[in-house]
Amino acid sequence: MTNNTNEFDVYMSLKNLGKYLKTDVGITCGKIERMVRKSSGGREPVLTDGYTIKATISNTAPTEPDYPMIVFMGVGLKFQLPTPPISIQRMKNQGALKVDLTNASQSNPFPPDKTVRVDFPDYPPFTSDERKHGYILFPGESITYEFNLTAKECPDVTQIKLWAEGTISRRHLLHHSKEMAIASDNIVYQL
């Protein structure tokens, strides 16, 4: 029984590290701008009623030297609408999706459409490369997703469901580094 309790305690301790992935959501109702195709070709901005949703995902883990580094990998945003899904590519084409990486590592090579899942299945149950599913957030870093929805795409904004997803990097959490001191009595001189 003791082993099971200890294993469960360890599991719960690791699971609780997710508390450092903080979220903040703001919604503004009013006129939004969408890029639409002109009959003559090209695109033009059009104002329509809708919502601007701003979702910030932050890593608030401590950065103390004696504390393990908690790094979130594959961080992305998942949302579900009450109406039929819209494609991320269409949102990008219409200027309705922006990702602000000002406060995040610039080593994230993947485009925003890989980090936003609309009515997609859950985060993959297994993957050999978590970075393919989102951004990397080191302690103190954050990313902000901003997207627009028209009133037609989402008649009731309270029906939107949002999730912040990601995994904790085992490589960073379990990494150990210990300086090896070289004392003079450890040195052997050969003649």
DRENFIDO-40754 format. One record per residue (C-alpha): x, y, z; residue number from 0; residue in one letter. Coordinates in steps of 0.05 Angstrom, whole numbers, plus 5000, padded with zeros to 4 digits. Last residue first. Layout:
N
> X Y Z NUM A
...
***
This chain:
191
> 6147 5218 4723 190 L
> 6072 5215 4725 189 Q
> 6034 5267 4765 188 Y
> 5968 5247 4795 187 V
> 5917 5302 4807 186 I
> 5860 5285 4855 185 N
> 5897 5317 4914 184 D
> 5895 5384 4877 183 S
> 5820 5384 4879 182 A
> 5779 5384 4816 181 I
> 5707 5400 4830 180 A
> 5654 5369 4787 179 M
> 5595 5414 4775 178 E
> 5529 5379 4777 177 K
> 5476 5382 4723 176 S
> 5410 5347 4726 175 H
> 5354 5348 4674 174 H
> 5289 5318 4699 173 L
> 5245 5378 4687 172 L
> 5281 5402 4624 171 H
> 5281 5336 4586 170 R
> 5213 5316 4613 169 R
> 5182 5376 4580 168 S
> 5114 5390 4609 167 I
> 5058 5381 4558 166 T
> 5012 5429 4523 165 G
> 4941 5452 4516 164 E
> 4902 5516 4531 163 A
> 4828 5502 4521 162 W
> 4771 5546 4498 161 L
> 4696 5532 4491 160 K
> 4653 5583 4455 159 I
> 4579 5582 4476 158 Q
> 4584 5648 4514 157 T
> 4597 5682 4447 156 V
> 4526 5668 4424 155 D
> 4514 5678 4349 154 P
> 4583 5649 4330 153 C
> 4598 5646 4256 152 E
> 4541 5694 4240 151 K
> 4562 5743 4295 150 A
> 4630 5744 4261 149 T
> 4689 5713 4296 148 L
> 4756 5747 4306 147 N
> 4820 5717 4333 146 F
> 4876 5738 4379 145 E
> 4924 5687 4407 144 Y
> 4974 5712 4458 143 T
> 5038 5676 4477 142 I
> 5074 5678 4543 141 S
> 5143 5671 4574 140 E
> 5163 5677 4647 139 G
> 5186 5604 4653 138 P
> 5200 5575 4584 137 F
> 5143 5566 4535 136 L
> 5154 5524 4473 135 I
> 5101 5531 4419 134 Y
> 5052 5483 4388 133 G
> 5036 5414 4362 132 H
> 5099 5401 4321 131 K
> 5140 5419 4383 130 R
> 5114 5356 4418 129 E
> 5158 5313 4374 128 D
> 5154 5238 4385 127 S
> 5080 5240 4395 126 T
> 5029 5203 4437 125 F
> 4957 5216 4459 124 P
> 4952 5273 4409 123 P
> 4916 5334 4438 122 Y
> 4842 5322 4432 121 D
> 4806 5315 4366 120 P
> 4797 5378 4326 119 F
> 4738 5425 4334 118 D
> 4786 5481 4318 117 V
> 4858 5467 4337 116 R
> 4906 5525 4338 115 V
> 4981 5510 4343 114 T
> 4994 5485 4272 113 K
> 4956 5544 4243 112 D
> 5002 5590 4281 111 P
> 5063 5572 4239 110 P
> 5117 5527 4269 109 F
> 5189 5549 4279 108 P
> 5187 5567 4353 107 N
> 5258 5591 4366 106 S
> 5232 5662 4380 105 Q
> 5222 5644 4452 104 S
> 5160 5679 4478 103 A
> 5141 5749 4502 102 N
> 5133 5781 4434 101 T
> 5102 5718 4405 100 L
> 5035 5749 4386 99 D
> 4992 5702 4345 98 V
> 4940 5732 4299 97 K
> 4877 5702 4269 96 L
> 4820 5738 4233 95 A
> 4861 5767 4175 94 G
> 4812 5737 4125 93 Q
> 4865 5691 4096 92 N
> 4887 5670 4166 91 K
> 4815 5653 4187 90 M
> 4806 5614 4122 89 R
> 4869 5574 4136 88 Q
> 4844 5561 4207 87 I
> 4781 5530 4179 86 S
> 4713 5545 4206 85 I
> 4674 5494 4246 84 P
> 4599 5485 4243 83 P
> 4564 5527 4297 82 T
> 4570 5519 4373 81 P
> 4644 5534 4367 80 L
> 4701 5495 4396 79 Q
> 4770 5522 4412 78 F
> 4839 5493 4421 77 K
> 4899 5537 4435 76 L
> 4970 5513 4433 75 G
> 5030 5496 4475 74 V
> 5070 5438 4445 73 G
> 5121 5441 4500 72 M
> 5116 5473 4569 71 F
> 5181 5483 4607 70 V
> 5187 5474 4682 69 I
> 5260 5481 4702 68 M
> 5272 5444 4768 67 P
> 5280 5491 4828 66 Y
> 5349 5502 4858 65 D
> 5366 5560 4811 64 P
> 5299 5594 4822 63 E
> 5259 5609 4759 62 T
> 5190 5596 4786 61 P
> 5135 5572 4738 60 A
> 5088 5625 4710 59 T
> 5085 5598 4639 58 N
> 5033 5641 4604 57 S
> 4975 5630 4555 56 I
> 4940 5693 4532 55 T
> 4872 5689 4497 54 A
> 4844 5749 4460 53 K
> 4775 5740 4429 52 I
> 4750 5794 4383 51 T
> 4675 5789 4371 50 Y
> 4627 5803 4315 49 G
> 4588 5854 4274 48 D
> 4618 5869 4206 47 T
> 4670 5915 4175 46 L
> 4699 5898 4107 45 V
> 4772 5898 4086 44 P
> 4788 5885 4013 43 E
> 4819 5826 3978 42 R
> 4846 5812 3908 41 G
> 4805 5797 3847 40 G
> 4754 5839 3809 39 S
> 4697 5807 3848 38 S
> 4732 5827 3912 37 K
> 4750 5773 3961 36 R
> 4739 5788 4034 35 V
> 4787 5811 4089 34 M
> 4749 5817 4155 33 R
> 4748 5875 4203 32 E
> 4709 5871 4268 31 I
> 4654 5915 4294 30 K
> 4631 5905 4365 29 G
> 4640 5856 4422 28 C
> 4706 5849 4459 27 T
> 4726 5784 4493 26 I
> 4784 5775 4541 25 G
> 4815 5710 4563 24 V
> 4873 5697 4611 23 D
> 4908 5631 4619 22 T
> 4961 5604 4666 21 K
> 5005 5543 4653 20 L
> 5039 5541 4722 19 Y
> 4981 5500 4750 18 K
> 5003 5443 4703 17 G
> 5058 5427 4754 16 L
> 5002 5396 4795 15 N
> 5004 5334 4751 14 K
> 5076 5322 4772 13 L
> 5059 5326 4846 12 S
> 4997 5283 4834 11 M
> 5039 5229 4800 10 Y
> 5090 5231 4856 9 V
> 5035 5225 4908 8 D
> 5003 5167 4870 7 F
> 5070 5131 4867 6 E
> 5080 5142 4941 5 N
> 5010 5117 4958 4 T
> 5019 5056 4913 3 N
> 5086 5041 4945 2 N
> 5057 5048 5015 1 T
> 5000 5000 5000 0 M
***
